Amino acid sequence: SSSSSSAPFARAQLHSARWLTAPDAPRHTLEVTLRLPLPLPDSSRAGDSIAIRCANPDDLVLPLLERIGLSPETLLSIRDMSEATTATDISHLPSTCSARTLFARHVDITSVPRKSFLRMLAEYCTNESEKTALTTLSSSEGKEEYRSRVEELRPSLLDLLAAYPSCRPDLGHLLSCLPPMLPRFYSLVHSPALDPQLATVALTVVDEMLPPFAGSEMRRHRGICSTMLAHAAQALE
């Protein structure tokens, strides 16, 4: 965690946690206190933000790797891919890491896809109707369809690849188009003056059902960071 996105990150420990809502509440709010390895700056106040890095869970990452034909433990050389592709620079990714680590910690696989991303996927569809469908979604003529099918239904990368099975994107090109995995920012709920190595934040744990996408069943959507913290809190109980 960190008080700003430019500050270095350090490993924090979960010091304590408590639920602020009843078990049968429609949405659950969690208060967590993190013990930091270094004290917060003297100027820190309640309302300031800290950034928490999180990872995509295995139940999202492993099916995605299977779909794109990668073993989780496959060691990937980002440098080699960067040199082999004419796509956008991917040098912000680690030079070498496993496929599981790359898709868990370094790329965002759940955010709403932009039209440029859909155009990239269309390039790799061998089925013409699928190519046309994705091209239409990403066009100015498909503005309303994009709003209703993409912005409202919020398909993940895995949802898209399941809906368009002929799409087999080049890995380097795919990685260059995926957004980086960004930290989540949460506000301090207490002044850290009493113990500047303790940071307390409150957050809503996101857990909701999304409508079907392209013939799928209802989809469960969980907040990446809030779910990670909720699981850690449950382990303390």
N, C-alpha and C positions, 0 to 999 in steps of 0.2 A: 504494500500500500504506500501511498505517497500523497503529499498535500498538493502536488501539481503534476500535470502530465509530463513535464520536462524533467522533473526530479527523478533520481534513480529509484528503482523499486527494490524493496527488501522484504524478506519473508516475515510475515506476522503470524502470531499464534492466536487462536480463539480463546479468549480469557473467560468469557461468560456469555450466556444468551438467555433471553426470555421472550415468550410470546406475549404480545400486547392485545391480542384478540382471543375470543373464545374459540374452542375447537370447532364449533358448528357455524362460525361466522362465514359469510360468503367469500370474503377475501381475508387472508391472514397477514398480519403485520408482525415482523420480528425485530427485536432489538438485540444487536450483537456488540460486544466489546472486544476489541482486538488489542493484544499486547504487541507493541512495536519494538523492533530491535534498537531503534534510536528515538529520542524524544522528538515530539512535534516542535516546530519553531515557537519561540516565546510569544510571537504575535498571533498565534492560533486562537480562534474564538469559536463558540458555538455558531453553527451556520456555515463555517468554512467547509470545503469539500476535501475528501480524500479519494484517491483513485485505487480501485481494487481490480487486479487482473484475475481473469477466470479462464476456464477451458471448456470447450465443447465436450459433453459427456460421451462415453463409449456408445450409448444407445443411439446417438446421432452419427458418430464418426464411423463406426465399424460397418453399418449397412451402406454408407456412402462409399467407403473404400472398396467394398465388394462390388458395388455397381460400376465403379470406374476401373475395376480390375487390378487393384493394388493390395498386396498383403500388408497388414498393419506394421510389420517389422521391416518392410523393404526400406533400405537406406537410399535416400534421394539426394542427389547432388544438384543443388539449386544453381550453382555456377554453370554446370554443364547445360542445364535446361535454358538458362538465360542466354547462353551463347548460341543455342540451337534454334531459338524462337525469334521471330521478328516482332513479337508482341511487346506490350508495354514492359518496362523494366521490372524485374522481380528481385532486385538486389536487396530489398528491405527484408527479405526472408533469410533465415539462417542458411549458411553455406551448405551444411550437410545435416540431415536429421532423418528420423524414421517417418514413414508416411503417417503413422498414428499421431506423432508429436506435431507434425506440420499442420494437419487438419484439426487437431484438438486445440493447439495453443496459438497458432499464427494467422489463421484465416477465418473470416466470418462466413459461416455456411447457413445462417438462419435469417439474415436480414432481407427485407423486401428487395428483390432483384430490380436493377435499373434497366431501362430499355436497351442500353448499350450492351448489357450482359446477355439479354435475350437475343440480340442480333448475333453476338458471338456464338451462342448455342446453336442458332439456326444454321450457321456455317457448317456445323458438324453433323447435321441430320442427313442420313442417306434416304430417308423416306420423304418424298416430295410434299405430301400433305402435312407432315409434321414441320418441315422446313417453312412451308407457307404459313402455317398457324403461328409459329414463333415470329416470323418476319412481320406478319400483320400486327401481332401484339406490340411489336417494337416500333411501329410506324405511326405517323401523325394521324392516319386514317383509323388506326386502332386505339385512339385515345380513350374512348369510352370503355372498350373491352379491357384495356390495360387497367383502368380504374376498378372495374367490377371484378375482374379475375385475378389481378395481381395485387393491387394496393389493398383491396378489401379481404381477399382470401389469404394473402401473405404466404405464398408457397416457399418452402426452403429449397435449397439446391437439390436435395434428394427427391423432394416432391416433383420438381421440374424434370429430373432425369427419369423418374418413374412414369411421368405423363408422356414423355417423348422418348420411347425406348431406342429409337434408331440414332439418338444423339450420343456420339462418342468423342467428346472434346479432347483436343491435344492437352496434355497435362500442363505444360509450360504456359500455354495460352490461357487455360482455365485459371491457373494460379495468378497470372498477371491481371486478371479481371475480377478476382474475388477481393472484397474489401479486407484490409487487415483487421485482426482481432483487437478491438480497442478496449481499454479498461473502462469499467463502470464507475461513475462518480456518485458518492453519497455524502450527505451533509452531516457534520458532527452535531449531535443533539445535546452534548454537554460541553462546557468549557474544559479543556484538558489541563487547567492550571493546577489542580490537586495532584495529578499524576500525568505528566506530559507524554508518558509512554503508553497510555491507554487512550484508545479512540473508540467512541461509542456512536453507532449509526443505527437508524431505524429504516426499514424497507418493507415494501409489500412483496410477498412471495408470489410471483406470477405463475399461475397454473390454470389454464383455460382450454376449452375445446374449440377448435376452429372448424368451419364447415368443410365438406369434402372439396377436393381440388381434382378436376379432370377425372371424375369417376372413382376417386379414392373413398375410403371410409372417413368418418370424422377424425380429425387429427388433434392430438394433445400437444399443446404448446406450453413449454415451461421456460421461465426466464433463466438464462444461463447462470448468471452470477447469484441471483436470489435463491435459486434451487441449490447451488453449491453451498451457500451459507446455511440454508435450512437443513441440509443433510449433515453438515458439520455440527450444527446446534443439536440435532437429534442424537448425535453420537455422544454428546455430553450428558444426556439425560440418564 
